Amino acid sequence: MRIIAGTAKGRRFDAPQGRDTRPTLDRVKEAIFGSIQFRVPGAVVLDLFSGSGNMGLEALSRGAKQAICVDVSPSCGALIAANGKKLGLAEGLTVLCQDYERAIEQLASQGIRADIAFLDPPYASGFGEKAAMTLFQKGLVAPDGIVVLEHAFAQPPVFGEGPWQVSAPRKYGVCGVTTLIWREDR
């Protein structure tokens, strides 16, 4: 795994061993960051289901103010912290080792507002839609903030009416990426 752009461009970092995680491919990461590149500098970023910290670390390298990486696995949490140090990005990095629901509750109680939230849950879990809606309901998404949800393209998420604008899923092999933008005026 490597950082694509920014202060740590081209530097490699470690991914969790085994098949329990599915790191975001470079071409998918490049497409996502290409579409949100002007939102990243100075942003508060939330990376749920973080695994290696791939998306949060990329955001820090590109100038995000803070990246909060959340993963339920203690070994992933340790790996994310180690990757942050290895890449020289530890200063803006916060790592939470807990399930996403507990993390959302904790961050909401602290008044955190994410400008960008990356969600890459296990595809068959159904956690993606629930996590996205909970972020909005708990006020963790800043006005005009964006939620980027990775999912199986064959199983796109379904979102009801609400104060968000939903993009059509983009396809990258078996991976689909759907974005939601918080619109308080809707």
ROGU-813267 format. One line per 5 residues: number of its first residue (from 1); their letters; for each residue x, y, z of C-alpha. Coordinates in steps of 0.02 Angstrom, whole numbers, plus 50000, padded with zeros to 5 digits. Each point is the difference from the previous one (the first is absolute). Last residue first. Layout:
NUM	A	X,Y,Z ~ ... .
This chain:
186	RDERW	48338,51023,50090 ~ 50095,50152,50066 ~ 50105,49897,50120 ~ 50080,49913,49852 ~ 50120,49863,50053 .
181	ILTTV	50085,49922,49848 ~ 49987,49813,49975 ~ 50122,49903,49893 ~ 49984,49825,49929 ~ 50151,49895,49951 .
176	GCVGY	49978,49826,49926 ~ 50130,49862,50003 ~ 49984,49843,49893 ~ 50108,50080,49863 ~ 50001,50187,50036 .
171	KRPAS	49820,50059,49976 ~ 49933,50170,50051 ~ 49838,49998,50098 ~ 49875,50137,49956 ~ 50026,50147,50114 .
166	VQWPG	49891,50037,50151 ~ 49956,50177,50057 ~ 49961,50011,50183 ~ 49866,50081,50106 ~ 49890,49847,49997 .
161	EGFVP	49896,49885,49894 ~ 50049,49818,50007 ~ 50169,49924,49970 ~ 50029,49833,49914 ~ 50177,49934,49990 .
156	PQAFA	50058,49915,49840 ~ 50015,49811,50000 ~ 50080,49948,49834 ~ 50128,50140,50022 ~ 50055,49922,50165 .
151	HELVV	50024,50146,50117 ~ 50113,50150,50033 ~ 49914,50149,50080 ~ 50066,50178,49987 ~ 49910,50119,50118 .
146	IGDPA	50015,50185,49959 ~ 49982,50158,50102 ~ 49897,50144,49932 ~ 49958,50045,50181 ~ 50111,49892,50112 .
141	VLGKQ	49960,49815,50021 ~ 50004,49937,50179 ~ 49826,50064,50041 ~ 49940,49839,50083 ~ 49866,49969,49867 .
136	FLTMA	50122,50032,49857 ~ 50133,49882,50066 ~ 49864,49874,50044 ~ 49937,50001,49821 ~ 50175,49964,49933 .
131	AKEGF	50032,49863,50128 ~ 49835,49913,49960 ~ 50031,50006,49814 ~ 50176,49932,50018 ~ 49969,49870,50136 .
126	GSAYP	49901,49882,49887 ~ 50131,49866,50037 ~ 50017,49924,49826 ~ 50125,50129,49938 ~ 50112,50004,50154 .
121	PDLFA	50001,50185,50042 ~ 50092,50134,49901 ~ 49932,50166,50061 ~ 50097,50161,49969 ~ 49935,50157,50084 .
116	IDARI	50046,50175,49938 ~ 49967,50168,50084 ~ 49978,49911,50165 ~ 49919,50090,50146 ~ 50061,49948,50173 .
111	GQSAL	49894,50063,50145 ~ 50082,49888,50130 ~ 49836,49908,50034 ~ 49985,49970,49813 ~ 50175,49924,49997 .
106	QEIAR	49958,49879,50140 ~ 49834,49948,49926 ~ 50078,49976,49828 ~ 50141,49897,50076 ~ 49876,49889,50092 .
101	EYDQC	49905,49967,49840 ~ 50161,49973,49899 ~ 50068,49864,50112 ~ 50153,50043,50102 ~ 50184,50032,49980 .
96	LVTLG	50008,50188,49972 ~ 50153,50075,49915 ~ 50030,50188,49991 ~ 50121,50066,49869 ~ 50049,50182,49975 .
91	EALGL	50173,49983,50078 ~ 50028,49821,49943 ~ 50028,50044,49816 ~ 50188,49969,49987 ~ 49970,49849,49888 .
86	KKGNA	50072,49871,50121 ~ 49913,50086,50147 ~ 49829,49993,49915 ~ 50032,49821,49944 ~ 50038,49949,50180 .
81	AILAG	49838,50081,50061 ~ 49901,49913,49862 ~ 50085,49833,50040 ~ 49958,50014,50185 ~ 49818,50034,49958 .
76	CSPSV	49998,49857,49876 ~ 50066,49881,50134 ~ 49869,50065,50122 ~ 49862,49960,49874 ~ 49841,50106,50013 .
71	DVCIA	50068,50131,49881 ~ 49984,50189,50005 ~ 50120,50125,49922 ~ 49977,50182,50047 ~ 50095,50109,49878 .
66	QKAGR	50039,50182,50041 ~ 50053,50158,49909 ~ 49992,49920,49827 ~ 50147,50053,49891 ~ 50019,49869,49864 .
61	SLAEL	50109,49887,50110 ~ 49865,50010,50133 ~ 49868,49944,49874 ~ 50108,49854,49943 ~ 50021,49950,50182 .
56	GMNGS	49812,50002,50028 ~ 49967,49899,49842 ~ 50129,49863,50033 ~ 49982,49987,50189 ~ 50051,49817,49988 .
51	GSFLD	49826,49931,50040 ~ 49895,50160,50012 ~ 49824,49936,50026 ~ 49958,50184,50025 ~ 50119,50134,49935 .
46	LVVAG	49944,50171,50065 ~ 50084,50152,49925 ~ 50009,50178,50069 ~ 50049,50106,49852 ~ 50139,50130,49986 .
41	PVRFQ	50043,49950,49821 ~ 49881,49857,49948 ~ 49850,50083,49918 ~ 50093,50055,49843 ~ 50053,49822,49961 .
36	ISGFI	49825,49926,50014 ~ 49979,49920,49828 ~ 50184,49961,49976 ~ 50005,49928,50176 ~ 49867,49873,49955 .
31	AEKVR	50079,49957,49831 ~ 50173,49979,50077 ~ 49932,49891,50139 ~ 49911,49890,49874 ~ 50157,49985,49892 .
26	DLTPR	50107,49967,50155 ~ 49888,49858,50059 ~ 49909,50023,50165 ~ 50062,49869,50122 ~ 49889,49847,50029 .
21	TDRGQ	50015,49942,50179 ~ 49968,49831,50080 ~ 50101,49911,49866 ~ 50165,49985,50090 ~ 50133,50126,50049 .
16	PADFR	49956,50181,50031 ~ 50078,50123,49877 ~ 50169,50084,50022 ~ 50064,50164,49931 ~ 50089,50060,49844 .
11	RGKAT	50055,50176,49960 ~ 49962,50063,49825 ~ 49930,50167,50057 ~ 50023,50032,50188 ~ 49979,50189,49988 .
6	GAIIR	49861,49990,49872 ~ 49949,49865,49878 ~ 49976,49813,49975 ~ 50047,49927,50169 ~ 50047,49818,49983 .
1	M	49941,49824,50034 .
